[in-house]
Amino acid sequence: AMAGEGSTFRLRCSLLGHGQDVRGLTRGLFPEGGFVSVSRDRTARLWAPDGLNRGFTEMHCMSGHSNFVSCVCIIPPSDLYPRGLIATGGNDHNICIFTVDNTAPLYILKGHKNTVCSLSSGKFGTLLSGSWDTTAKVWLNDRCMMTLQGHTAAIWAVKILPEQGLMLTGSADKTIKLWKAGRCERTFTGHEDCVRGLAILSEMEFLSCANDASVRRWQISGECLQVYYGHTNYIYSISVFPRCKDFVTTGEDRSLRIWKQGECAQTIRLPAQSVWCCCVLDNGDIVVGASDGIIRVFTESLERTASAEEIQAFENELAQASIDPKTGDLGDINADDLPGREHLKDPGTRDGQTRLIKDNGKVEAYQWSVSEGRWIKIGDVVGSSGATQQTSGKVLFEGKEYDYVFTIDVNENGPSYKLPYNITDDPWLTAYNFLQKNDLNPMFLDQVAKFIMDNTKGQTLLSTSNEFSDPFTGAGRYVPGSSSGSSTIPGADPFTGAGRYVPGSASNAVPPVGGVDPFTGMGAYQSAAAKVENIYFPKKDAVTFDQANPTQILGKLKELNGSAAEEHKLTEDDLIILEKLLSATCNTSAETPTAQQLQTLWRAVNWPEDIVFPALDILRLSVRHPTVNENFCSEKEHVQFIILLLKFLNPKGKQANQLLALRALCNCFVSHAGQKLMMEQRDEIMTQAIETKSGNNKNIHIALATLTLNYAVCLHKVNNIEGKAQCLSVISTVMEVVQDLEAVFRLLVALGTLITDDTNAVQLAKSLGVDSQIKKYASVSEPAKVKECCRFVLNLL
């Protein structure tokens, strides 16, 4: 009996146009019901449904890449581009942005150092890209805002979650990472091979597919809820049906699989080995792209189903396909044991079930279709040996047997590739196919072929079951092209090992700032007038920590000096010198600090960390004096000075030292030399400073908020969006942990200062979800400045 509508997908149409493998698909916003495809033929094509029949018409062929195009996504409509934009990523390391009505790119995003193989768009114009260079980048309009670092191999899949500021990356290192405001929050482990695709189910759940032939369903909290098995080889892509949890997958086993209620409900075989990509249209139809360059659309709707002739033509094409039994797609095959054609009289037990028969010495493969109640031929099986690894002594790769499997590293940061080779194969042809299959530069042809010949010289048919290369000698490994210059990626954070945040570029110097007025009575009094004026931001001058009690500081210094080890002890003269320095810098005397005083101070701040804090406090106070500031922050001295302060920011160190080092950094901003140094070293300083948030110490939080505020003051004057992106990320991260309202207030002033008069910064703050983080402070009753400042910031967002 024929099953009713809504149960089975059938062919709707086949679309010819691309000259090579179709590598990426995404449903389009305009024209409605359409989609965009990208291919190894270096083009992207926009398809619109054909009103008259069941097909689609190619509206545009877009080109802008100098190499294969591997991924595509749609950027939602904005005021400027009401029909949205199309983003494509390619092997030329670039991302091209197109409007829907032009075949040339609107602009090109450069920054990745290897193939861009995944794209996802979020709200407010943000775009997330994943690359073989092991990083993901966050873009806003035409600028890179931040770089997500932490994966150790290519990033094959990226997705922006509907929940603001949350991003997912899936990598060839077998892990998935969740990022918030540019920092890695969680790593999901479970897949046993490269993660190839991600799909979002809800704000709390997502799916992943991998080269281990499994699909996993995850909770954002880290838990793996379910594993789905069905594919027999790599799964390349996964796409979710609108408004439900059902999904589709495609892979290297020549199939598209439709999953309903957690089960594989239907398997559709295609006459192509690699089914690279799929997407689901708004009407529930499925579009798939494959290695034969043809796009095929499948539908459940009876009126959109292809004509009987077209379906017959598709089945004939499928029946003529030759299936290599070594792929393992059909299990172990021993031709001698196979039944004859009569075996097809027995019905199958489930949709997609395969059955092999032998007819006139030829092996044929059939698949059961439940909806049609018949066996459909899916190809001829060629050259089956029935051997297993044990009987043949060969190396298995992707379910196939080989005499050798080499590991090839094309460059240090990119993925490594497996190159399977049989002694009977032609080395040049194998090298050519290997480069083609992995989208690699054909220039490597000679090197790869020579490598194969060198490594198989005079070999009898012996197994090299050592398919992994030696990590020390590099035996069995080969790196075409020199690796120098390729590892420009800064390392992971030395303390946490977490992926570092790397903004796009170094900032410029900052114009001098006038005198500083301390942050004391600000906003403490209120007029009775109903209209509150924004006296909070943009803040024009740095905020410093000026409070001092020289007598106490010197007393503590003398007391600790008494118990210090001999090599650290200061003489009586030294202590008098430091006393003079304190009075000179705390405005109690009109003298200028001398070089001798600063040398003595430098000795004292290099004391062991358990007794250094009074000396650090003298440094914190004296660095406000122009002479001292110039001395420590000038070209000559600054490296030692910054290394010293960063050392004290170690979250495992003493909290008193963390606090005083942060305050000293804040006070550096009082003069031009200090500001210049702080801006030059911003990335290092902020990356280290944010680690001090973990101690939950109120005074440290206030100092950290003040440091961020002082950076915001400088960044407001120079338009440096990468710097602002880093500060916004810090504000968002620190807002999560602070309790103290003074710290909150200073972060709010910093936020307001950063986004005033800068639409890009406003968009970025929204995409990080900062507005929802700060809403609760709009109703704080005391101190009133928190509530008022918060409302002014929310008005901008």
N, C-alpha and C positions, 0 to 999 in steps of 0.2 A: 504493500500500500504506500502511496505517496504521503510523505509527512506534510503537515500543513505549513503555511507561511510562518516565518519567524523561527524556524528550527534549523535550517541549513543554509550555509553560504554557497552560492554558485557564482560562476564567472559573470561579471557585468560587461567588462570590455578589456581589451589589450591595447596599450598605447605605445606606438613606435615613435621614436624621435631621438632619444639619446643614442650616441654611437658606441658607448661602452657601459660598464657596470653602473647601475643606479645605486648610489651609496647613501642618500639621505632623502627623507620625505617629511613634509609637515602640512597639516591642513591650513588652508589660507583663510584670511578674514575677508579678503576681497579678491576676485568676485566671490560672492556667497556660494558655498558648496564646492569651491575649488581647492587646489592644493599646489604646493611647490615641490619640485624634485631637483636633486643635484647629482652630478655624475662624474666619473673619471674622465669624461670627455671635456672637462673644464668648464662646463656650462651649468646654469640653473635655469629651470623652465617653469613658467607659471601656466597652470591648466585650469580652464573654466568648464563647468558642465555644459554639455551641448544640449540646448533646449529641445531639439527635434528628436534626437534618439537617445540611446543609453550611454553615449560616449562622452569624451571630453575633447576640447579644442585647445591646442597650444596657443596661448596669447602672446607670450614673450619668450625669447631665449636670451638670458642675461649672461654676459661674460665680463670678467674682471680679474680672474685668477690666472696665474701663469702655470698652474699645475692642477692635479686632480682636485675636485671639490668634494669634500667628505661629509659635510653636515650643514644643516639649515634650520633656522627657526624664524618665527614671526615676532616682530616687536609691536606691541599693541598700539592702537591709535593715540595720537596726542593732538594738541591744538594745532601744532605746526604741520603734522602729517596725519590728517583725519582717517586715511585708509591704512595706517600702520606702515611698517617698513619690513624688508626681508633681509635677514643676516645670513651670510654663508661663510663657512670656514674651509680652508684648503691646505694642501700639502706645501703651498708656497709660504706657509707660516702666517698668512694674513687672514683678516676677516673683512669681507666686502659688505657694505650696507647699500641696499637698493630701495628705490621707491617702486610702487607697483606699476608705474607707467613708464619706466625708463630702462633701457637694456644695459646702460653703463652705470657703474657704482656712483652713489651720492658721495660717499667717502670710504676710505680704507683704514682699518685699525691695524697698526703694526705694533709688535711688542713681544709676541711669542717667538721662541727660538727653534720651534719645530712644528710639525703638522698640527693644525687646529682640528680636532676630530669630534668636538661636541659643543653645542650652543644651547642656552636656555634664556628666556627673557622674563623679567619680573615687572613689578609696577614702577611707575615714575621713570621709565626710560632706561632702567638698568639691564645690562646684558652680562651673562656669565659664560665664559669660554673655558674649555678644557683642552689640554694639549699633550703631545708626546714629550714635551720638555719637562713633564712632571708637575707643572703648575696649573692652577686655574686663575683666571683674571676676571675682575669685576670692572665693567666699563660703564660710564654714564655718558650718553651722547657720543662724542668722539674722543673721550679721554679715558685712560686707564686709571681707576681709582685705587685699586689695591690688588695685590697678588697673594693668592692663597698657597702657602708652601707647607709641605709635610708628607705628601706621598713620595714613595721611593721609585715609582715607575710611571709610565704614561697614564694620563687621566683620559679614559675612554668615554666617560659619561658624566654629564653635569645636569643638575636641575635646581631651579629656584623654587622653594616651597611657598605656598600661599601665605603662610605665617611670615610676617615681615622680618627681613634680616637673616632668615635661615636659608642655608644653601647646602646642597649635597654634591659630593664628587665620588665617582667610582673609578677604581684604578686597576692597572695591570699588576699592582702589588697585592691584589686579591682583597683589598679592603675598601670600605665605603667610609667617607668622613662627613660629619655634620659640622658646618661652620656658622657661627653667629658673629655678626659685625666684624668679619674678617679673621676671627680666631677659631681654631679647631676645638669644638666642644666635646666631640665623641667620635670614636672609631668603631665601626661595625665589622666584626670578623665572622667568617663562616664559609664563604665561598672558597673553593679549593683551586680556583684558577682565575684568570683575568675577569674583572667585572666589566661587562660590555654595555649594559643599558640600565636606565633607571626610569621609573614612572611613578607619578604621585597619585595615591588613592584618596587622601584626605589630609587635613592639617596634621593628623597624628600618624598616618601610615603611608608607606611607600613600597614599591616592588623593585627588585633588581634581577637581572639575568646575567649569565656568565658563560665563560668557555668551559665550565664544568658541567654544562648541559642541564643546569637546574635554574629554577626561578625561586626567589625567596621573598616572603612578605615580612616587612619589619615594622616595629613601632619606633617612633622618633626617639623614645626613651632608651632604645638600644636592643630591645628584645626581638629575637627572630620568631615570628608567630607561626610560620608554615613554610615548607619546602615543597615545590611542585616538580615532579619528574615526568618526562614524556619525550623530550627531544633526545636524539642519539648522538648529537655532536654540538659544537659551539652554538650558543644562542646569541645572535647579534643585536636584536632589537626587541623592544617590548612597548606596547601602547595600550592605553586603557579606554574602554567604551565610555561614552559620556553618561553621566548620572548613574553609574553603577560600579560594582567592583570586578566585573568581568574584564578580560584582557586578551590580547593577541600577542604571539611571539613568532619570530622568524629566525632561521639559523642555517648552519652549514650542512644540515641533513636534507636539503632540498625542500623543506616544508614550511608551511604557515600553519600554526596551530591556534585554535580558538578555545579559550578556557572559560567555562561557565560554572559558577558555584564551586570553584576550586578543582574542577575536573577538566581534563582535556576532552572537550565535547566534539571537536571535529579536527581532522588533519587534512590539509590540502597540499598535495605534492605539486611541485613545479618542475618544468623541464630545464632547470638550471641548478648547478651545484650549490652556489652561495645565494641565499635569500637575505640580502643585506639589511633591508629596512622595511618598516611598515608604519602606517598611521591610520587613525580611525577618523572618518569624516563626521560632521554633525548628524547626518542621517543614519549613522551606524555602519555605513559601508567601509570596507577595509581596502586600503591601497598598499600594494607591496612592490618593492623594487629589487631586482636581482642581477646576477652576474651576466645574464644574456642581454642586458641593456633595455629590457622590456618592462614597462610598468603595467601591472595587472590590478584591476579593481574587482572585488567580490562583494556580493550583496545578498541579503536575506529576502529582499523585496521581489515579489514575482514580476511586477511590471518593469523592474529595472534589469531583470535577468537577461543575459545575452540570448540571441536567437539559437535555435537548435543547431544550425549550421556552424555558428561560431563555437559553441560548446563542443561539437564534434571535432572541429579543427584543433581546439585546445587539447582534447583527449588524444587525438592522433599524434600531436606533437609530443605529448607526454609518453605515449606508447613507444615512440621511436627513440626516446632518450636511452643512452646506454649507462647503466649503473655500475660503478666500480665496486665490487663486493668488499674491497679492502677498506672502504670508508667505515665499515662496521655499521652502516645505517640499517642493514637487514640482518644483523647478527652473524654468527659463524655459519658459513654455507658449505655443505659438502654435496657437490652436484650429483654424486652417485646415489645418494639416499632420497633424492627428491621425487615426489609423486608426479603423475602425468596430468593432462588437462582435465580429466574427470574430477580431480580434486576441487575444481572451481564450482562443482554442482552443490557442494555444501556451503550454506550461507556463513558469513563471518559472524563473530560474536560482538564486535564493537566497531564503531566508526574509526577508520584509519588503520585498521588491522592489515598487516601485509602478509601475502602468501606467495611462495615461490613454487613454480611448476617447471617440469622439463618437457619440452615438446620438440621432437626430432633433434635431440641432442643440444637444443638451445634452452638456456635458462631464462624464464620470464618472471617479472615481478608484478603482482597485482595488489590493489588496495580495496578494502571493502567500503562501500558507501551505504550507510544505513538508510538515508533518505530515498535512494534509488533502488535499494535492495539488490545491488549487483556488484560484481567484482570489476574494477576499472584497471586496465593495464597501465602501469606507471613506468615501464621500461624493460629493456633487455639487460640481463646481467652478463657482464663480459669477464672472461678469464678468471674463474674462481678457483682457488687452490685448496681451500678448506684447511689451510695450515694455521696453527696458532703460534704464539711467540715461543712456546716451549718446543714445539716440533721443528720449527725452522731455525731457531737460534738467531732470530733477527730482532731489531729494535722496533717497537711499536710507536707510531707517532700519529695522533689524530685517528687512532683506530686502524692505521695502515702499517704494513710491515716494510722495513727498510734495512739495508746493510749498515747504513750510518745515519745518525741524526746529529748534525753539527749545531752548535749555538753560535750565532753571529751577532756581534754588537755593532750597530752602525755608527752610533756615537755614544759618548759616555753617559749622557743623561737620558737618552731615548730608550725605548724598550729593546730587549734582545729578541732575536728571531730564531726559530728552529728551521734548519735547512735539511730536509730529508733527502737521502741519496742512495740509489742502488748502483752496484758496480756495473750493471748492464746499461745504466743511463748514460746519456751524452752530457758531459760536464757543462758545455756551453749552453745547451738547451735548458738544463736544470737551473743554471745561474740566471738565465733570462726569465724563466717562469717564476723563480723565487723573487726576483726584483719586481716583476709585474704584480705578483700576488700580494706583496707587502707594500705596494705603492712606493718603492724605493727608486732612487735616482739611477737611470740606466748607465750612467758613467761608471758605476761600480762593476760593470759586467766582467771586464778583464780580471779585476782583482778577485772577484768571487769564483770565477771559473778556475783561475790559477790556484786559489786556495783549495778548491775541491781536488784538483789533480795532485797538488803537493801532499795533501793529507790522505790520499787513497793510493799512493804510489806502491806498486808491487804487492798490493794486498791480495791475498787469496780471499775467498768468500768467508771472511771471519766476522764474528759479531763484535761490534764496539758498543757493548751495552752501556758504556759510560757516556750517556747522552748529555751529562752536565759538564760544564767546563770547570777546570780547576781554578778556584778563585785566586790562588797565589801565582802560579806560573803562567796562567792564561792559556794553558794548553787546550786545544780544541776551541779556542776563542779567537775571534778575529775582529779587528776594529778598522774598517775602511776609513780613509781620511784621517787627518791627524786630530787628536782630541784636544789640542791646545786651544785655549780661548773659548771652549764650549762650556766650561763649568764656571760661569760667572754668577752662579746662584749662591747667595750667602747661606751659611749653614743654618741648622736649626738652632733654636734658642739654647744657649749653653747651660741654662739652669734647668728648664723644664723639659727640654728636648721637643717642645711643641713646635709646630710649624710657625715660622715667623711671619710677621706682616711686613711686606716690602712695598713701600709706596713707589710710584712711578719714577720720581727723579729727585735729585738733591735740590734744596731750595736756594734761593738767592739771598744775598746779604740784606740786612734790614736797615732802613733809615733810622737815625738816632731818635731817641725818645726824650722828651723834656723831663723835668723833675718829677719825682714820684710822690703822690700823697698817699699815706697809709690808708688802709681799708677800714678805718676804725668806725667813725660815726656814720658810715654810709648807710642810708636807708633806715637809720634807727629812729629818726623822728618823723612824724607825719602831720601834714597840714589837714585841716578839717575839710578842705575842698573835696568835692566829690570826684572830680576828674583826677586820676592818678597819672602823673607824668612818668615816662620811662627814663629814670635817672640811672638805670642799671647797665645798659649796654647800648651801642658797642663801647666797651671799655677802651680807653685810650692809652693808659699807662700801666706798667707792670705793678703787681702787688707784692710787697716785700714783708719779711718777718723781721721786725725792728726791736721787739721787746728784749731788754737786756738788763742783767744785774751783774755788772763787772766784778763786784766784790765776791759774790758767790762763785762765779766762774773761776776766778783766780784762786779762791780758797780750795775748790775741788781739785784744780790742777796741781796745786802744791801738795795736797794730801796724797794724790795718786802718784806724784813724782817721787814721794818718799818711799813708796813700795815698788817702784819700777826697777826693772833689771838694770845693772850697771851701764850696759851699752846704750840704754834709752834715757838715762837720768839727765835732767837739765841742771845747769849750775845756777847759783843764786843770781848771777848776772843775766842769764837767759830769762829767768822769771821776771826780772825787772824790765828787760827788753819787751817781753810779751805784755806786761802791764802798761807800758808806754804805748804799745800798738793799740791796745784796747781803748785807752783814753783818746788816742788820736782818731780812731774810727768811730767811737761812740760820741763824737762831738764834745767831749769834755775838755779837750785842749785844741789849740789851733795848729798844732804841729802836723807835718806831713809824714806819713809812715816811711820808714827808711828801708833800704835794701837789706840791711842787717836784720831788721825786725822780721822781714818776710822770710829770710833764710831760716831764722829760728822757728818761726811758725811752721815752715815746711817740715822741719825736723820733728816738731811735736805732732803734726797730723799723720806722720808715718809711724806713730806708736802702735803697739799691739791693739787689736780691736776691743779688748775688754777694758782698756783704760783711756782710749783715744777721745772719748766724747767731749771733755771740756775743750780740748784743742780744736775739735771740729766746730764747736760753738763759737770759738774766737774767729775761725775762718768764716763761718756763716755771717758774723757781724762785720768783719773787716772787708769782705768782698764787695760790700756796698760802697766803699770809698773808691773814688775814681782811680787813684794811684794803684791800689791793690787789685782792682778789677783789671786794669790794663796789664799789670804784672802777670797775673795768673791766666788771663784769657787771651793774651797776645799770641802771635804766631809762634814765638819761641817756646813758651812754657805749656801751651794749652794741652798738649797730648798727655803729659804726666798728670796734669790737674784733673782732666776728665776721667782718666783710668782710675785715679784715686777715688773720685766720688762714685763712679759706677760700681767699684768694688764694694762700697758700703751699702749699695742698694740690693745686695743679695738677700732674698727673703729668708734665707736660713741664718743670716747674721743677726746681730743685736738690734732690737727695735730702736733703741736710742740713736744708734748710728744711721739707721735708715732714715729716721725722722730728720736728723740734722743735715744729712747729705741732700735730702729733698729740699730742705729750706735753703741750703747754700745754693743749690741750682736755681731756685726761685729768685734769690737775691742777685744772682749773676746778671739778671735782666735789667739792672738799673743803669748800666752804661753801655755805650756803643760796642766796645770790645766784647763784653759779655754776651750781648744779644747776638752778635755776629757768630760767636762760637756756639751758642745754644742752637741757633738755626742750622749751622753747618752740621752739628752732631745730633740733630733732632731725632733721626730714626733710631740710633743707638740708645740715646737717653730715654726716649719714650718707651722703647721696647723693654728696657730694664726697669724703668720706674713703675710700669704697670704691674710688675710682679709683686710689688710691695703691698698691693691691695689685699693679699691673702691673709695678712696678719690681723685684720679686723680691728686695727687700732685707730681710734677716732682722730688723734692728732696727725697720724700718718695719712689718713684719708684727706684731711683738710690740706695738708702740704701737697699731696698728689693732685688734688683738685686745683690748687693754686698754680702748680707748675703747668697744668693743662691750660688754665686761664691765661697765664703769661704767654704761652705759645699762641693762644687764640688772638691775643692783642697784636702780636707781631704778624701773624698770618692775615689778619684783617687788613693790614697795610700793604702786603704784597699779595698779588693774586696767585696763590700756589695751591691748586686744588688737591694735589697729592698730599701735601702737608695737612690740609684741612681734613682730608679723608682719614688720615691717621688719628688726628685729634678727635674726630667724631667717633671713630672706632673705640678710642680710649674712654671717651665720655660714656658711650653706650655700655662698655664693659664694666666701668667703675660704678655707674648708676645701679647696676644689679646688686652690688654688695654694700654700698654705703648706708649707714643708719643716721649719721650725724647731719643735722639740718644745715650747719654752716658749710660743710663739704658739699651738700646738695646745692646750696645757694651759689657757691663758687662755680660748680659745674654748669648750672643754669646760665650764669653770666657768660661763661666760656662759650656755651652753645649759642646763646644769642649773638655774641660778638662774631662767632664764626659764620653764621648764616645771614647776618645783616647785609643787604645789598648784593647777595650772591645766589642767583636762582639755582645754579648747579649744586651748591652746598645744601640748599633747602631740599632739593630732590634727593640728594644722597642721604640726608638725615632721615627723610621719610622712608626711603627704601631700607634703611637699617632699623626702622621701627622705633626711632627715638621718641616720636610724639606719643606713642602709647605707653612708653616707659615713664614719661614725666607727668602724665595727666594727673596722677594722684596728688602731686604737690600743689595743684591749683586750689586745693581746699584746705591747705594747712593754715591754722589760725595764728599761731605764733612760731617764729617771728614773721611779721606781715610781709617782710621783703621777699620771703621764699614764694609765697602765693602770688604776689604782684609780678615778680620777675618771671615766674612760670607762665602766667597768663600772657605776658608780652611775647614770650618765646612761642607759645602755642598759636598766637595770632599770626606769626610768620609762617608756621607750618600748616 
